[in-house]
């Protein structure tokens, strides 16, 4: 069974309520205006790609990382962007979405094409791309994952303590209020609040206001609701394939039969996961709400995004030296100015054994 055939079988298990591979992808609107935040995010993504390229090429002699993903320095609002964007959309429908990087064996690497083939038409490099041993989609996140997880543990502990303090206060000091037949259900409700149920616990705040005691206990229920909502927020940083991207990644795999991976670059670590594992995770309903969640991403045009716990992947780099950064001024049409941040340098300390494992590189050569 080829890699593509294996992926094709896995797509059959993905719920169509999540990804319907039989339906064509939604056509995207051409962006009309870039923002400073958009360009900063693009710069951060470019930095993450360069970080991985340098790390691989500096640590391996028998394998080469090459830039491949469709990209352009132009942004929405500049001359030439509309043509670039339409060409990109056409390519998505033709061959699928190019991963950002390709990994070649040194023997297959074409020196004439070099380390960047992102500007070359797919018609000219189809056979070359098929020689790659892996395609890597690089995602970046402006977080230090270790500090984030530490903060989430502190947050969860804090609001758990608050929730149970409020519960105990209501039961101890307002039992007379809750003894009324119309309110006794709230005593039953509170008695079901435990460490095991708090992650799914929910209720409607009563809305009592007719006397001071009722108003006081009503406010305690409000505070309890707020604490529980904080506890129930997603507490992990994620690898984030958009639902629409899964279709075009599948199309690329169908076209080239090359194993595909996602690398999530944080400012202190890098995690990797295979496209195969992503499909396996989202096909298992028991993982929903545990290993992954499905969210509408307001930071990305409200696109539906699958957020997979990064720790479900493999640590590719256990340490990252942060880049330097500087502010850039960009003048757009009509004299509109954008100020954004660009990133340079940095270093990823690869776990070579883990990288070989995830990419399926059997030879321990570096």
FITORLUM-618682 format. One record per residue (C-alpha): x, y, z. Coordinates in Angstrom, 2 decimals. Example, Ala and Ser with C-alpha at 12.3 -4.5 7.8 and 13.67 -1.06 7.14 Angstrom:
% residues 2
{x 12.30, y -4.50, z 7.80}
{x 13.67, y -1.06, z 7.14}
END
This chain:
% residues 366
{x 0.00, y 0.00, z 0.00}
{x 1.38, y 3.39, z -1.00}
{x 1.44, y 6.35, z 1.37}
{x -1.39, y 7.99, z -0.56}
{x -3.50, y 4.82, z -0.40}
{x -3.00, y 4.68, z 3.37}
{x -4.09, y 8.33, z 3.71}
{x -7.08, y 7.72, z 1.44}
{x -8.25, y 4.90, z 3.71}
{x -7.85, y 7.13, z 6.78}
{x -9.98, y 9.89, z 5.24}
{x -12.89, y 7.46, z 5.09}
{x -12.97, y 7.40, z 8.89}
{x -13.06, y 11.18, z 9.33}
{x -16.60, y 12.32, z 10.23}
{x -18.15, y 14.29, z 7.35}
{x -19.47, y 16.71, z 9.98}
{x -15.85, y 17.67, z 10.48}
{x -14.31, y 17.30, z 7.02}
{x -16.32, y 16.25, z 3.97}
{x -13.75, y 15.17, z 1.41}
{x -16.46, y 14.68, z -1.23}
{x -17.35, y 18.36, z -1.25}
{x -15.21, y 20.90, z -3.11}
{x -13.34, y 23.38, z -0.98}
{x -14.90, y 26.75, z -0.32}
{x -13.57, y 29.43, z -2.62}
{x -11.68, y 32.13, z -0.75}
{x -12.19, y 35.82, z -1.27}
{x -9.17, y 37.81, z -2.34}
{x -7.98, y 39.92, z 0.63}
{x -8.23, y 43.63, z -0.12}
{x -6.10, y 45.20, z 2.59}
{x -3.24, y 43.97, z 4.78}
{x -2.79, y 44.95, z 8.42}
{x 0.31, y 45.42, z 10.52}
{x -0.69, y 42.34, z 12.54}
{x -1.05, y 40.23, z 9.38}
{x 2.41, y 41.21, z 8.11}
{x 3.98, y 40.56, z 11.54}
{x 2.41, y 37.10, z 11.59}
{x 3.73, y 36.47, z 8.07}
{x 7.21, y 37.57, z 9.15}
{x 7.00, y 35.26, z 12.14}
{x 5.98, y 32.39, z 9.87}
{x 8.87, y 33.09, z 7.51}
{x 11.25, y 33.13, z 10.48}
{x 9.90, y 29.76, z 11.68}
{x 10.43, y 28.24, z 8.22}
{x 14.01, y 29.56, z 8.10}
{x 14.63, y 28.23, z 11.59}
{x 13.67, y 24.69, z 10.55}
{x 15.52, y 24.86, z 7.23}
{x 18.74, y 25.97, z 8.92}
{x 18.42, y 23.41, z 11.69}
{x 17.97, y 20.51, z 9.28}
{x 20.63, y 21.58, z 6.82}
{x 23.17, y 22.26, z 9.57}
{x 22.60, y 18.92, z 11.32}
{x 22.28, y 16.47, z 8.43}
{x 24.67, y 15.65, z 5.64}
{x 22.51, y 13.08, z 3.85}
{x 19.26, y 15.07, z 3.82}
{x 18.43, y 18.56, z 2.55}
{x 15.59, y 20.93, z 3.42}
{x 14.27, y 23.08, z 0.55}
{x 11.71, y 25.91, z 0.58}
{x 8.70, y 24.94, z -1.50}
{x 5.51, y 26.60, z -0.23}
{x 3.87, y 29.21, z -2.43}
{x 4.78, y 32.63, z -1.06}
{x 5.33, y 36.18, z -2.17}
{x 6.60, y 39.37, z -0.57}
{x 3.57, y 41.29, z -1.86}
{x 0.64, y 41.80, z 0.49}
{x -3.00, y 42.68, z -0.09}
{x -3.32, y 46.19, z -1.42}
{x -0.07, y 46.15, z -3.39}
{x 0.20, y 45.92, z -7.18}
{x 0.52, y 42.34, z -8.32}
{x -1.01, y 40.75, z -5.22}
{x -4.37, y 39.93, z -6.85}
{x -2.64, y 38.02, z -9.68}
{x -0.45, y 36.13, z -7.20}
{x -3.43, y 35.23, z -5.01}
{x -5.52, y 33.99, z -7.95}
{x -2.61, y 31.86, z -9.16}
{x -2.32, y 30.44, z -5.64}
{x -6.03, y 29.57, z -5.58}
{x -5.78, y 27.88, z -8.98}
{x -2.84, y 25.82, z -7.79}
{x -4.78, y 24.67, z -4.72}
{x -7.39, y 23.17, z -7.04}
{x -4.80, y 21.67, z -9.35}
{x -2.19, y 20.04, z -7.10}
{x -3.31, y 20.96, z -3.58}
{x -1.48, y 23.05, z -1.01}
{x 2.29, y 22.99, z -1.20}
{x 3.88, y 22.31, z 2.19}
{x 6.32, y 25.00, z 3.23}
{x 9.36, y 22.73, z 3.05}
{x 10.46, y 19.57, z 1.27}
{x 13.09, y 17.15, z 2.54}
{x 15.24, y 15.39, z -0.07}
{x 17.92, y 12.79, z 0.21}
{x 21.25, y 14.39, z -0.67}
{x 21.51, y 12.14, z -3.75}
{x 18.18, y 13.47, z -5.07}
{x 18.83, y 17.13, z -4.31}
{x 19.12, y 19.28, z -7.46}
{x 21.90, y 21.83, z -7.00}
{x 20.73, y 23.79, z -10.03}
{x 17.30, y 24.39, z -8.48}
{x 18.87, y 25.19, z -5.12}
{x 17.35, y 25.60, z -1.69}
{x 14.28, y 27.60, z -2.73}
{x 11.85, y 26.32, z -5.37}
{x 8.85, y 28.26, z -4.09}
{x 8.72, y 30.54, z -7.15}
{x 8.95, y 27.75, z -9.73}
{x 5.80, y 26.62, z -11.51}
{x 4.59, y 23.22, z -10.39}
{x 4.65, y 21.98, z -14.01}
{x 8.42, y 22.39, z -14.07}
{x 9.17, y 20.50, z -10.85}
{x 6.48, y 17.81, z -10.58}
{x 8.84, y 14.88, z -11.01}
{x 11.41, y 16.47, z -8.71}
{x 8.86, y 17.01, z -5.93}
{x 7.86, y 13.33, z -6.12}
{x 11.42, y 12.42, z -5.10}
{x 11.04, y 14.19, z -1.72}
{x 10.88, y 12.01, z 1.38}
{x 8.71, y 14.49, z 3.31}
{x 6.72, y 17.69, z 3.03}
{x 6.55, y 19.89, z 6.12}
{x 3.94, y 22.54, z 6.87}
{x 5.52, y 24.93, z 9.38}
{x 3.23, y 26.77, z 11.78}
{x 4.40, y 29.38, z 14.27}
{x 3.01, y 30.50, z 17.61}
{x 4.01, y 33.57, z 19.60}
{x 4.17, y 31.68, z 22.89}
{x 6.68, y 30.08, z 25.21}
{x 4.93, y 26.75, z 25.65}
{x 6.56, y 25.86, z 28.97}
{x 5.52, y 29.15, z 30.58}
{x 2.04, y 28.87, z 29.07}
{x 1.48, y 25.43, z 30.55}
{x 2.77, y 26.57, z 33.93}
{x 0.38, y 29.54, z 33.85}
{x -2.55, y 27.30, z 32.88}
{x -1.86, y 24.97, z 35.81}
{x -1.82, y 27.94, z 38.18}
{x -5.03, y 29.31, z 36.64}
{x -6.86, y 25.99, z 36.91}
{x -5.80, y 25.48, z 40.53}
{x -6.79, y 29.06, z 41.43}
{x -10.29, y 28.91, z 39.97}
{x -10.88, y 25.37, z 41.23}
{x -10.21, y 26.60, z 44.77}
{x -12.51, y 29.58, z 44.20}
{x -15.30, y 27.38, z 42.83}
{x -15.32, y 25.03, z 45.81}
{x -15.03, y 27.87, z 48.29}
{x -18.15, y 29.44, z 46.76}
{x -19.96, y 26.12, z 46.73}
{x -19.20, y 25.54, z 50.42}
{x -20.22, y 29.10, z 51.30}
{x -23.59, y 28.78, z 49.57}
{x -24.39, y 25.44, z 51.19}
{x -23.23, y 26.56, z 54.64}
{x -24.67, y 30.08, z 54.79}
{x -27.69, y 30.00, z 52.51}
{x -29.27, y 26.61, z 53.18}
{x -32.39, y 28.37, z 54.48}
{x -32.77, y 30.22, z 51.19}
{x -32.32, y 27.05, z 49.15}
{x -34.73, y 25.05, z 51.34}
{x -37.64, y 26.68, z 49.55}
{x -39.28, y 24.16, z 47.16}
{x -38.70, y 26.40, z 44.14}
{x -34.99, y 26.65, z 44.94}
{x -34.11, y 23.26, z 46.40}
{x -32.87, y 22.01, z 43.03}
{x -29.83, y 24.27, z 43.47}
{x -28.80, y 22.31, z 46.56}
{x -28.98, y 19.12, z 44.53}
{x -27.02, y 20.82, z 41.76}
{x -24.21, y 21.98, z 44.04}
{x -23.87, y 18.54, z 45.59}
{x -23.03, y 17.17, z 42.13}
{x -20.11, y 19.60, z 41.74}
{x -16.93, y 17.54, z 42.28}
{x -13.41, y 17.47, z 40.91}
{x -14.60, y 14.81, z 38.46}
{x -17.58, y 16.84, z 37.17}
{x -16.26, y 20.39, z 37.24}
{x -14.84, y 20.18, z 33.70}
{x -18.36, y 19.63, z 32.30}
{x -20.42, y 21.36, z 34.97}
{x -22.91, y 23.97, z 33.79}
{x -25.97, y 25.76, z 35.10}
{x -28.10, y 28.85, z 34.61}
{x -27.60, y 31.65, z 37.13}
{x -30.93, y 31.99, z 38.98}
{x -31.53, y 35.73, z 38.63}
{x -32.95, y 36.25, z 42.12}
{x -33.28, y 39.90, z 43.22}
{x -36.34, y 40.27, z 45.46}
{x -34.42, y 40.64, z 48.76}
{x -30.86, y 41.10, z 49.99}
{x -30.30, y 37.43, z 50.85}
{x -31.50, y 36.27, z 47.45}
{x -29.41, y 38.91, z 45.71}
{x -26.31, y 37.88, z 47.71}
{x -26.65, y 34.19, z 46.89}
{x -27.45, y 35.03, z 43.27}
{x -24.17, y 36.96, z 43.05}
{x -22.33, y 33.96, z 44.49}
{x -23.80, y 31.79, z 41.73}
{x -22.56, y 34.37, z 39.21}
{x -19.05, y 34.16, z 40.63}
{x -19.25, y 30.36, z 40.59}
{x -20.24, y 30.44, z 36.91}
{x -17.27, y 32.69, z 36.05}
{x -14.82, y 30.42, z 37.92}
{x -16.12, y 27.30, z 36.17}
{x -15.87, y 28.94, z 32.75}
{x -12.22, y 29.73, z 33.45}
{x -11.56, y 26.13, z 34.41}
{x -13.23, y 24.82, z 31.26}
{x -11.23, y 26.93, z 28.81}
{x -8.79, y 25.05, z 26.59}
{x -5.56, y 24.78, z 28.59}
{x -3.10, y 23.61, z 25.95}
{x -1.31, y 25.20, z 23.01}
{x -2.09, y 23.51, z 19.75}
{x -1.02, y 22.39, z 16.33}
{x -3.62, y 24.08, z 14.17}
{x -4.63, y 22.64, z 10.79}
{x -7.58, y 24.56, z 9.36}
{x -10.45, y 22.33, z 8.20}
{x -10.22, y 23.75, z 4.67}
{x -6.47, y 23.03, z 4.61}
{x -6.99, y 19.35, z 5.36}
{x -8.72, y 18.98, z 2.00}
{x -5.97, y 20.70, z 0.03}
{x -3.23, y 18.86, z 1.92}
{x -4.99, y 15.62, z 1.00}
{x -5.08, y 16.80, z -2.63}
{x -1.31, y 17.43, z -2.52}
{x -0.68, y 13.96, z -1.06}
{x -2.87, y 12.49, z -3.80}
{x -0.80, y 14.33, z -6.42}
{x 2.69, y 13.53, z -5.17}
{x 2.43, y 10.53, z -2.78}
{x 4.91, y 12.19, z -0.39}
{x 4.48, y 11.91, z 3.42}
{x 3.20, y 15.13, z 4.96}
{x 3.88, y 16.63, z 8.41}
{x 3.03, y 19.66, z 10.53}
{x 5.73, y 21.33, z 12.65}
{x 4.54, y 23.82, z 15.29}
{x 7.27, y 26.29, z 16.20}
{x 7.05, y 28.03, z 19.56}
{x 9.66, y 30.47, z 20.80}
{x 11.12, y 27.83, z 23.12}
{x 10.30, y 24.43, z 21.55}
{x 9.16, y 22.74, z 18.33}
{x 6.64, y 19.89, z 18.04}
{x 5.87, y 17.76, z 15.00}
{x 2.96, y 15.54, z 13.99}
{x 2.25, y 13.57, z 10.84}
{x -0.78, y 14.19, z 8.64}
{x -1.52, y 10.51, z 9.13}
{x -1.71, y 10.95, z 12.90}
{x -3.87, y 14.06, z 12.53}
{x -6.44, y 12.05, z 10.56}
{x -6.32, y 9.25, z 13.12}
{x -6.86, y 11.68, z 16.01}
{x -9.82, y 13.52, z 14.50}
{x -11.43, y 10.24, z 13.40}
{x -11.78, y 9.09, z 17.01}
{x -14.70, y 10.82, z 18.73}
{x -13.21, y 9.91, z 22.12}
{x -10.43, y 12.41, z 21.38}
{x -12.86, y 15.30, z 20.84}
{x -12.52, y 17.75, z 23.71}
{x -9.57, y 15.81, z 25.12}
{x -6.75, y 15.80, z 22.55}
{x -8.35, y 18.19, z 20.08}
{x -11.08, y 20.78, z 19.82}
{x -12.80, y 22.40, z 16.86}
{x -13.00, y 26.17, z 17.08}
{x -13.88, y 29.15, z 14.93}
{x -10.71, y 31.20, z 14.85}
{x -11.55, y 34.91, z 15.10}
{x -7.91, y 35.75, z 14.41}
{x -8.10, y 33.98, z 11.05}
{x -11.25, y 35.26, z 9.32}
{x -13.46, y 33.02, z 11.52}
{x -12.19, y 29.92, z 9.73}
{x -12.92, y 26.59, z 11.39}
{x -9.70, y 25.26, z 12.86}
{x -8.82, y 21.93, z 14.43}
{x -6.66, y 22.53, z 17.48}
{x -4.65, y 19.46, z 18.46}
{x -2.74, y 19.40, z 21.71}
{x 0.89, y 19.95, z 20.76}
{x 1.93, y 17.27, z 23.24}
{x 0.13, y 14.73, z 21.02}
{x 3.02, y 15.29, z 18.64}
{x 6.72, y 14.59, z 18.97}
{x 9.20, y 17.16, z 20.35}
{x 11.40, y 18.08, z 17.39}
{x 13.45, y 20.70, z 19.22}
{x 13.74, y 20.77, z 22.99}
{x 15.10, y 24.31, z 22.99}
{x 14.91, y 27.38, z 20.76}
{x 17.05, y 30.47, z 21.03}
{x 14.80, y 33.45, z 20.38}
{x 15.45, y 35.65, z 17.34}
{x 16.23, y 39.33, z 17.38}
{x 13.43, y 41.59, z 16.18}
{x 13.01, y 45.07, z 14.83}
{x 10.25, y 47.39, z 13.66}
{x 9.79, y 48.04, z 9.95}
{x 7.91, y 50.88, z 8.25}
{x 6.01, y 49.98, z 5.07}
{x 4.30, y 52.59, z 2.89}
{x 1.17, y 51.41, z 1.08}
{x -1.05, y 53.12, z -1.50}
{x -2.49, y 56.54, z -0.71}
{x 0.29, y 57.09, z 1.81}
{x -1.06, y 54.55, z 4.32}
{x 1.69, y 53.42, z 6.68}
{x 2.05, y 49.99, z 8.25}
{x 4.50, y 49.22, z 11.03}
{x 5.33, y 45.60, z 11.69}
{x 7.92, y 43.40, z 13.37}
{x 10.48, y 41.31, z 11.54}
{x 12.56, y 38.48, z 13.04}
{x 16.14, y 37.40, z 12.43}
{x 18.41, y 34.66, z 13.72}
{x 17.51, y 32.25, z 16.48}
{x 18.49, y 28.61, z 16.73}
{x 16.54, y 25.37, z 17.11}
{x 18.29, y 22.59, z 19.01}
{x 16.97, y 19.54, z 17.19}
{x 16.27, y 16.20, z 18.82}
{x 17.78, y 14.28, z 15.90}
{x 16.46, y 10.91, z 17.00}
{x 12.91, y 12.24, z 17.23}
{x 13.24, y 13.98, z 13.88}
{x 14.45, y 10.77, z 12.25}
{x 11.59, y 8.89, z 13.88}
{x 8.82, y 11.18, z 12.73}
{x 10.18, y 11.50, z 9.17}
{x 10.91, y 7.79, z 8.92}
{x 14.61, y 8.29, z 8.29}
{x 16.14, y 4.96, z 9.11}
{x 19.80, y 5.86, z 8.66}
{x 21.28, y 7.48, z 11.75}
{x 23.49, y 9.80, z 9.71}
{x 24.14, y 13.38, z 10.74}
END
